[in-house]
Amino acid sequence: MATALTLGKFTGAAFMANAFTFSLASLIGYRVVWGVAPALHSPLMSVTNAISGMVGIGGLYVMGSGYFPETIPQTLGALSVLLAFVNVSGGFVISKRMLDMFRRPTDPKEYPWLYAIPATLFGGGFIWAASSGVAGLVQAGYLVSSLLCMTSLSGLASQTTARRGNLLGVLGVFSGVLASLAAVGLSTEGLTQFAGLAAVGGVVGMVIGRRITPTGLPQTVAALHSVVGLAAVLTSIGSVLAHEGDISTLHLVSAYLGVLIGGVTFTGSIVAFLKLAAKMSSKPINLPGRHLINGSLLGANAATMAAFIAWAPGAPLIGAACLCGNAALSFIKGYTTTAAIGGADMPVVITVLNAYSGFALVAEGFMLDNSLLTTIGALIGVSGSILSYIMCVAMNRSITNVLFGGIAPTAQSQTKIEGEITKTTAEEASEMLANAENVIIVSTNYVGVVELSNLAFSVSRRSTQ
């Protein structure tokens, strides 16, 4: 209560309105993630990553109203929208593929196309109502989008409702983008540009999601996290450049934090992808004096932030230089912190980066005074943070090491390996299964759990026939 009073005294109404939204959404995110079954943690992370593609909504505010972008800020906004739709499309396709791996032949047939009916009715009704004046329609669209996204994450709590949750997430992003288009008020030319960017990004994301192999799904989610981070960087820089003279301190601080968080997410996600895909060594890269390097980077971030806030309103070029320097420092820090973590901890790192992408949305929401971005960002950021903690506890890992790139050495225990490896053939395994009373199948990763679950179901069904 004292913190709320202090913030209310020394900040403005816009900040407190967003802080109010952030706090309530954070509580919902905290409550939702605890009920998710462990086997569904990866699909949950994939769905939240897809929803975080709404970071591209910020790009709508700076992309311009022509058929093509004409200025640097407009170009940055257009690129943000393009990248966002790559993430949204690819994220939901990957989530569906993950959840489909749980399907059994005896499961009832589903009709996902029926969800197009409420989407069409809402979209058509929204456009018809907006034709005679927006009024409270934008906030109504934000409300629908927020509720659908919250329901989407809660649907990931069980395998029975998980696929429905994925579809509700699609509807949530759709309604949020539609309401945001009404809020921005793009011209016909601007809507044409948006449609082209969304179509190209959607197709690219869909192709990526469909072509990736099942064992490559987790690292592809990490790659898509990098897209969200880069989109946040582009949106934040573009928004500052588009508001050279009439810009508030809240806008400046939020934009700077958006670049900082987005930059760390961008390069950190790329490193996580490369390690999971075995395209770089999974061993921790312990740079000499890495803690000094990371501390120096943070100090440089703080210095450029102070210079940015002080000089950006009157000197746009200095402000742009500070933002670009912030982006470069953040890119380096994302690499140094993630590279110092071993490949075995990358699943936890991905959840942390997922949380970072959510907080990048929060920064964008404060920057644009957009309640939808603040709500969705808080939902993703807090749920991702709690999921990171849950996974660290389950894997006996230090959350401090994961957050700060192995800042403390992990205790190593010398364990004597005992026992023998028993080799067998398919025929011998079949005979053992036929004669066994109880069978235990153990896997160490998400994809293996799903595949072995299907295998166990098939084996048990055949053995009872």
C-alpha positions as CSV (number, residue, x, y, z in Angstrom):
1,M,0.0,0.0,0.0
2,A,2.9,2.4,0.8
3,T,4.4,1.7,-2.6
4,A,1.1,2.5,-4.3
5,L,0.8,5.7,-2.4
6,T,4.4,6.7,-3.3
7,L,3.9,6.0,-7.0
8,G,0.6,7.9,-7.0
9,K,2.3,10.9,-5.4
10,F,5.3,11.1,-7.7
11,T,4.0,9.8,-11.0
12,G,1.2,10.8,-13.4
13,A,-2.2,9.5,-14.1
14,A,-1.1,7.7,-17.3
15,F,1.5,5.7,-15.4
16,M,-0.8,4.8,-12.6
17,A,-3.5,3.7,-15.0
18,N,-1.1,1.3,-16.7
19,A,0.3,0.2,-13.3
20,F,-3.2,-0.7,-12.2
21,T,-3.8,-2.8,-15.4
22,F,-0.3,-4.4,-15.0
23,S,-1.0,-5.4,-11.4
24,L,-4.3,-7.0,-12.1
25,A,-3.1,-8.9,-15.2
26,S,0.0,-10.1,-13.2
27,L,-2.2,-11.6,-10.6
28,I,-4.1,-13.5,-13.2
29,G,-0.9,-14.7,-14.9
30,Y,0.4,-15.9,-11.5
31,R,-2.7,-17.9,-10.8
32,V,-3.0,-19.4,-14.3
33,V,0.4,-21.0,-14.7
34,W,0.3,-23.0,-11.4
35,G,-2.5,-25.2,-12.7
36,V,-0.8,-26.2,-15.9
37,A,0.2,-29.9,-16.2
38,P,4.0,-30.4,-16.5
39,A,3.6,-32.2,-19.8
40,L,2.0,-29.1,-21.2
41,H,4.7,-26.6,-20.2
42,S,6.2,-26.5,-23.7
43,P,2.8,-25.9,-25.4
44,L,2.0,-23.2,-22.9
45,M,5.3,-21.5,-23.7
46,S,4.6,-21.8,-27.4
47,V,1.1,-20.3,-27.1
48,T,2.3,-17.4,-24.9
49,N,5.1,-16.8,-27.5
50,A,2.5,-16.7,-30.3
51,I,0.3,-14.2,-28.3
52,S,3.3,-12.0,-27.6
53,G,3.4,-11.4,-31.3
54,M,0.9,-8.6,-30.5
55,V,4.1,-6.6,-30.0
56,G,3.5,-5.7,-33.6
57,I,0.5,-3.6,-32.6
58,G,3.0,-0.9,-31.6
59,G,4.3,-0.9,-35.2
60,L,0.8,0.1,-36.4
61,Y,1.2,3.4,-34.6
62,V,4.4,4.4,-36.6
63,M,4.1,2.5,-39.9
64,G,2.3,5.4,-41.7
65,S,-0.8,5.5,-43.9
66,G,0.6,5.0,-47.4
67,Y,1.0,2.0,-49.5
68,F,4.7,1.9,-48.6
69,P,6.7,3.4,-45.7
70,E,8.3,6.7,-46.5
71,T,10.4,7.5,-43.5
72,I,12.8,5.6,-41.2
73,P,10.3,5.4,-38.3
74,Q,7.6,4.1,-40.7
75,T,10.0,1.5,-42.1
76,L,10.8,0.3,-38.6
77,G,7.1,0.1,-37.8
78,A,6.4,-1.9,-40.9
79,L,9.2,-4.3,-40.2
80,S,7.9,-4.7,-36.7
81,V,4.4,-5.7,-38.0
82,L,6.0,-8.1,-40.5
83,L,8.1,-9.9,-37.9
84,A,5.1,-10.0,-35.4
85,F,2.9,-11.9,-37.9
86,V,5.8,-14.3,-38.6
87,N,5.8,-15.0,-34.9
88,V,2.0,-15.2,-34.5
89,S,1.4,-17.6,-37.4
90,G,4.4,-19.8,-36.7
91,G,3.8,-19.9,-33.0
92,F,0.2,-21.1,-33.2
93,V,1.1,-23.6,-35.9
94,I,3.9,-25.0,-33.7
95,S,1.5,-25.1,-30.7
96,K,-1.0,-27.1,-32.7
97,R,1.6,-29.5,-33.8
98,M,2.8,-30.0,-30.2
99,L,-0.7,-30.6,-28.9
100,D,-1.6,-32.9,-31.8
101,M,1.2,-35.2,-30.6
102,F,-1.0,-36.0,-27.6
103,R,-3.9,-37.1,-29.8
104,R,-4.9,-40.8,-29.7
105,P,-6.8,-42.7,-32.4
106,T,-9.8,-43.1,-30.1
107,D,-10.1,-39.3,-29.4
108,P,-13.4,-37.8,-30.7
109,K,-13.2,-35.9,-33.9
110,E,-12.8,-32.1,-33.6
111,Y,-14.2,-29.3,-35.7
112,P,-11.8,-26.3,-35.3
113,W,-13.3,-24.5,-38.3
114,L,-16.4,-23.8,-36.2
115,Y,-14.4,-21.2,-34.3
116,A,-14.4,-19.2,-37.5
117,I,-18.2,-18.5,-36.9
118,P,-17.8,-16.4,-33.7
119,A,-14.7,-14.8,-35.3
120,T,-16.6,-13.8,-38.4
121,L,-19.6,-12.5,-36.3
122,F,-17.4,-10.5,-34.0
123,G,-15.3,-9.1,-36.9
124,G,-18.3,-8.2,-39.0
125,G,-20.1,-6.7,-36.1
126,F,-17.1,-4.7,-35.0
127,I,-16.5,-3.3,-38.5
128,W,-20.2,-2.4,-38.9
129,A,-20.3,-0.6,-35.6
130,A,-17.0,1.2,-36.2
131,S,-18.4,2.5,-39.6
132,S,-20.7,4.9,-37.6
133,G,-18.1,5.9,-35.0
134,V,-15.6,4.2,-32.8
135,A,-16.6,5.5,-29.4
136,G,-16.0,2.7,-26.8
137,L,-15.5,0.0,-29.4
138,V,-11.7,0.0,-29.1
139,Q,-11.8,-0.7,-25.4
140,A,-14.5,-3.3,-26.0
141,G,-12.2,-5.0,-28.5
142,Y,-9.3,-4.8,-26.0
143,L,-11.5,-6.4,-23.3
144,V,-12.5,-9.3,-25.6
145,S,-8.9,-9.9,-26.6
146,S,-7.7,-9.8,-23.1
147,L,-10.3,-12.3,-21.8
148,L,-9.7,-14.6,-24.7
149,C,-6.0,-14.7,-24.1
150,M,-6.5,-15.3,-20.4
151,T,-8.9,-18.1,-21.2
152,S,-6.4,-19.5,-23.7
153,L,-3.7,-19.9,-21.1
154,S,-6.1,-21.4,-18.6
155,G,-7.2,-23.9,-21.2
156,L,-3.6,-25.2,-21.4
157,A,-4.1,-26.6,-17.9
158,S,-5.2,-30.0,-19.1
159,Q,-4.9,-32.0,-22.3
160,T,-8.7,-32.1,-22.6
161,T,-8.9,-28.3,-23.1
162,A,-5.5,-27.5,-24.5
163,R,-6.3,-27.5,-28.2
164,R,-9.3,-25.3,-27.5
165,G,-7.0,-23.0,-25.6
166,N,-4.8,-22.7,-28.6
167,L,-7.7,-21.7,-30.8
168,L,-8.9,-19.2,-28.3
169,G,-5.5,-17.6,-28.4
170,V,-5.9,-17.2,-32.1
171,L,-9.2,-15.4,-31.6
172,G,-7.6,-13.3,-28.9
173,V,-4.9,-12.0,-31.2
174,F,-7.4,-11.5,-34.0
175,S,-9.7,-9.4,-31.9
176,G,-6.8,-7.4,-30.4
177,V,-5.4,-6.5,-33.9
178,L,-8.8,-5.6,-35.2
179,A,-9.4,-3.2,-32.2
180,S,-6.0,-1.7,-32.6
181,L,-6.6,-1.0,-36.3
182,A,-9.7,0.9,-35.2
183,A,-7.6,2.8,-32.6
184,V,-4.9,3.8,-35.1
185,G,-7.4,4.8,-37.8
186,L,-5.3,3.9,-40.8
187,S,-6.4,5.1,-44.2
188,T,-7.2,2.7,-47.1
189,E,-3.6,2.9,-48.3
190,G,-2.4,2.1,-44.8
191,L,-4.8,-0.8,-44.4
192,T,-3.5,-2.1,-47.7
193,Q,0.1,-1.9,-46.5
194,F,-0.9,-3.7,-43.3
195,A,-2.7,-6.4,-45.2
196,G,0.3,-7.1,-47.3
197,L,2.7,-7.2,-44.3
198,A,0.3,-9.5,-42.4
199,A,-0.2,-11.8,-45.3
200,V,3.6,-12.2,-46.0
201,G,4.5,-12.6,-42.4
202,G,1.6,-15.1,-41.8
203,V,2.6,-17.2,-44.8
204,V,6.3,-17.3,-43.7
205,G,5.4,-18.2,-40.2
206,M,3.1,-20.9,-41.3
207,V,5.7,-22.4,-43.6
208,I,8.3,-22.4,-40.8
209,G,5.8,-24.0,-38.4
210,R,4.8,-26.8,-40.8
211,R,8.2,-27.7,-42.2
212,I,10.1,-28.1,-38.9
213,T,10.5,-31.7,-37.6
214,P,8.9,-32.7,-34.3
215,T,12.3,-32.8,-32.6
216,G,13.0,-29.3,-33.8
217,L,9.9,-27.7,-32.3
218,P,11.4,-26.5,-29.0
219,Q,14.3,-24.7,-30.6
220,T,12.0,-23.2,-33.2
221,V,10.0,-21.6,-30.3
222,A,13.3,-20.1,-29.1
223,A,14.0,-18.7,-32.6
224,L,10.5,-17.1,-32.7
225,H,11.3,-15.5,-29.3
226,S,14.1,-13.6,-31.1
227,V,11.6,-12.3,-33.6
228,V,9.5,-10.8,-30.8
229,G,12.5,-9.2,-29.2
230,L,13.7,-7.6,-32.5
231,A,10.1,-6.4,-33.2
232,A,10.1,-4.7,-29.7
233,V,13.4,-3.0,-30.5
234,L,12.2,-1.7,-33.9
235,T,8.9,-0.5,-32.5
236,S,10.5,1.4,-29.6
237,I,13.1,3.1,-31.7
238,G,10.5,4.0,-34.4
239,S,8.1,5.4,-31.9
240,V,10.7,7.8,-30.4
241,L,11.9,8.9,-33.8
242,A,8.3,9.6,-34.9
243,H,7.7,11.8,-31.8
244,E,10.7,14.1,-31.8
245,G,9.4,17.2,-30.0
246,D,6.2,16.2,-28.2
247,I,7.4,13.3,-26.2
248,S,6.9,12.6,-22.4
249,T,9.4,11.2,-19.9
250,L,7.2,8.1,-19.5
251,H,7.4,7.5,-23.3
252,L,11.2,7.9,-23.2
253,V,11.8,5.6,-20.3
254,S,9.4,3.0,-21.6
255,A,10.9,3.1,-25.1
256,Y,14.4,2.7,-23.6
257,L,13.4,-0.3,-21.5
258,G,11.6,-1.8,-24.5
259,V,14.9,-1.6,-26.5
260,L,16.9,-3.0,-23.6
261,I,14.6,-6.0,-22.9
262,G,13.9,-6.7,-26.6
263,G,17.6,-6.6,-27.4
264,V,18.5,-9.1,-24.7
265,T,15.6,-11.3,-25.8
266,F,16.7,-11.2,-29.4
267,T,20.3,-12.3,-29.1
268,G,19.6,-14.6,-26.1
269,S,17.0,-16.4,-28.1
270,I,19.3,-16.9,-31.0
271,V,22.0,-18.4,-28.8
272,A,19.4,-20.7,-27.2
273,F,18.2,-21.8,-30.6
274,L,21.8,-22.5,-31.8
275,K,22.5,-24.6,-28.7
276,L,19.3,-26.6,-28.8
277,A,19.8,-27.2,-32.6
278,A,23.4,-28.3,-32.0
279,K,24.7,-25.6,-34.2
280,M,27.0,-24.3,-31.5
281,S,28.7,-26.0,-28.6
282,S,26.3,-26.7,-25.7
283,K,29.1,-26.1,-23.2
284,P,29.0,-22.9,-21.2
285,I,31.2,-20.2,-22.8
286,N,32.9,-18.7,-19.8
287,L,34.5,-15.5,-21.1
288,P,37.4,-14.1,-19.0
289,G,36.0,-11.6,-16.5
290,R,32.4,-12.2,-17.8
291,H,30.9,-10.8,-14.6
292,L,32.9,-7.6,-15.0
293,I,31.8,-7.5,-18.7
294,N,28.1,-7.9,-17.8
295,G,28.4,-5.3,-15.0
296,S,30.1,-2.9,-17.4
297,L,27.4,-3.4,-19.9
298,L,24.7,-2.6,-17.4
299,G,26.6,0.5,-16.3
300,A,26.8,1.6,-19.9
301,N,23.1,1.0,-20.3
302,A,22.4,3.2,-17.3
303,A,24.6,6.0,-18.6
304,T,23.1,6.0,-22.0
305,M,19.6,6.0,-20.4
306,A,20.4,9.1,-18.4
307,A,21.8,10.8,-21.5
308,F,18.8,9.7,-23.5
309,I,16.2,11.1,-21.1
310,A,18.1,14.3,-20.7
311,W,18.9,15.2,-24.3
312,A,16.5,13.3,-26.5
313,P,13.6,15.8,-26.4
314,G,15.8,18.7,-27.6
315,A,18.3,16.8,-29.7
316,P,16.7,13.9,-31.7
317,L,20.0,12.8,-33.2
318,I,21.6,12.4,-29.8
319,G,18.5,10.5,-28.6
320,A,18.7,8.2,-31.6
321,A,22.4,7.6,-31.0
322,C,21.7,6.7,-27.3
323,L,18.9,4.3,-28.4
324,C,21.1,2.6,-31.0
325,G,23.9,2.3,-28.4
326,N,21.4,0.8,-26.0
327,A,20.4,-1.7,-28.6
328,A,24.0,-2.7,-29.3
329,L,24.8,-3.1,-25.6
330,S,21.6,-5.2,-25.1
331,F,22.5,-7.4,-28.0
332,I,25.9,-8.1,-26.5
333,K,24.5,-8.7,-23.0
334,G,21.9,-11.2,-24.5
335,Y,24.8,-13.2,-25.9
336,T,27.1,-13.1,-22.9
337,T,24.5,-14.1,-20.4
338,T,22.9,-16.9,-22.5
339,A,26.2,-18.3,-23.8
340,A,27.5,-18.7,-20.3
341,I,24.7,-21.3,-19.6
342,G,25.0,-24.9,-20.6
343,G,22.8,-26.6,-23.2
344,A,21.0,-28.7,-20.5
345,D,19.5,-25.6,-19.0
346,M,18.3,-24.1,-22.3
347,P,14.6,-25.2,-21.7
348,V,14.6,-23.0,-18.6
349,V,16.4,-20.2,-20.5
350,I,13.7,-20.3,-23.1
351,T,11.0,-19.8,-20.5
352,V,13.0,-16.8,-19.0
353,L,13.3,-15.3,-22.5
354,N,9.5,-15.8,-22.9
355,A,9.0,-13.8,-19.8
356,Y,11.3,-11.1,-21.1
357,S,9.2,-10.9,-24.3
358,G,6.2,-10.3,-22.1
359,F,7.8,-7.5,-20.2
360,A,8.9,-5.9,-23.5
361,L,5.2,-5.8,-24.3
362,V,4.6,-4.1,-20.9
363,A,7.1,-1.5,-21.8
364,E,5.5,-0.9,-25.1
365,G,2.1,-0.6,-23.4
366,F,3.4,2.1,-21.0
367,M,5.0,3.8,-24.0
368,L,1.8,4.0,-26.1
369,D,-0.6,4.1,-23.1
370,N,-2.2,1.0,-24.5
371,S,-4.0,-1.1,-21.9
372,L,-4.1,-4.2,-24.2
373,L,-0.4,-4.4,-24.5
374,T,0.1,-3.8,-20.8
375,T,-2.4,-6.6,-20.0
376,I,-1.1,-9.2,-22.4
377,G,2.5,-8.4,-21.5
378,A,1.9,-8.7,-17.8
379,L,0.1,-12.0,-18.4
380,I,3.0,-13.4,-20.4
381,G,5.8,-12.0,-18.3
382,V,4.5,-13.1,-14.9
383,S,3.4,-16.6,-16.2
384,G,6.7,-17.1,-17.8
385,S,8.6,-16.0,-14.7
386,I,6.6,-18.5,-12.5
387,L,7.1,-21.2,-15.1
388,S,10.8,-20.6,-15.1
389,Y,10.8,-21.0,-11.3
390,I,8.8,-24.2,-11.5
391,M,11.2,-25.7,-14.1
392,C,14.3,-24.6,-12.1
393,V,13.0,-26.4,-9.0
394,A,12.1,-29.5,-11.1
395,M,15.5,-29.6,-12.7
396,N,17.4,-28.7,-9.5
397,R,18.8,-25.6,-11.1
398,S,19.6,-22.2,-9.7
399,I,17.2,-19.5,-10.9
400,T,20.0,-17.0,-10.2
401,N,22.4,-18.7,-12.6
402,V,19.8,-18.9,-15.3
403,L,18.8,-15.2,-15.0
404,F,22.4,-13.8,-14.7
405,G,24.4,-16.2,-16.9
406,G,26.0,-18.5,-14.4
407,I,26.9,-15.8,-11.9
408,A,27.5,-18.5,-9.2
409,P,29.3,-21.8,-9.8
410,T,27.0,-24.8,-9.6
411,A,28.1,-27.4,-7.1
412,Q,29.4,-30.5,-8.8
413,S,29.1,-33.9,-7.2
414,Q,31.3,-36.9,-8.1
415,T,28.9,-39.8,-8.7
416,K,30.2,-43.2,-9.4
417,I,28.5,-44.8,-12.4
418,E,27.4,-48.3,-11.7
419,G,25.5,-51.0,-13.5
420,E,25.5,-52.4,-17.0
421,I,23.8,-51.4,-20.2
422,T,21.5,-54.2,-21.5
423,K,21.2,-54.4,-25.2
424,T,18.3,-56.1,-26.9
425,T,16.5,-56.6,-30.2
426,A,13.0,-55.8,-31.3
427,E,11.9,-59.4,-31.0
428,E,13.3,-59.8,-27.5
429,A,11.7,-56.5,-26.4
430,S,8.4,-57.7,-27.8
431,E,8.6,-60.9,-25.9
432,M,9.5,-59.1,-22.6
433,L,6.6,-56.8,-23.1
434,A,4.3,-59.7,-23.6
435,N,5.4,-61.5,-20.5
436,A,5.7,-58.4,-18.2
437,E,3.1,-57.4,-15.6
438,N,4.2,-53.8,-15.3
439,V,6.1,-51.6,-17.8
440,I,7.7,-48.2,-17.0
441,I,8.9,-46.0,-19.8
442,V,11.1,-43.0,-18.9
443,S,12.0,-40.0,-21.1
444,T,14.0,-36.9,-20.4
445,N,12.5,-34.3,-22.7
446,Y,9.1,-33.0,-23.9
447,V,9.1,-34.5,-27.4
448,G,10.2,-37.9,-26.0
449,V,7.4,-37.8,-23.4
450,V,4.7,-37.2,-26.1
451,E,6.1,-39.8,-28.5
452,L,6.5,-42.4,-25.7
453,S,3.0,-41.7,-24.4
454,N,1.6,-42.5,-27.8
455,L,3.8,-45.6,-28.0
456,A,2.7,-46.8,-24.5
457,F,-0.9,-46.3,-25.4
458,S,-0.5,-48.3,-28.7
459,V,1.4,-51.1,-26.9
460,S,-1.2,-51.4,-24.1
461,R,-4.1,-51.4,-26.6
462,R,-2.5,-54.1,-28.7
463,S,-1.6,-56.2,-25.7
464,T,-5.2,-56.3,-24.4
465,Q,-6.6,-57.3,-27.8
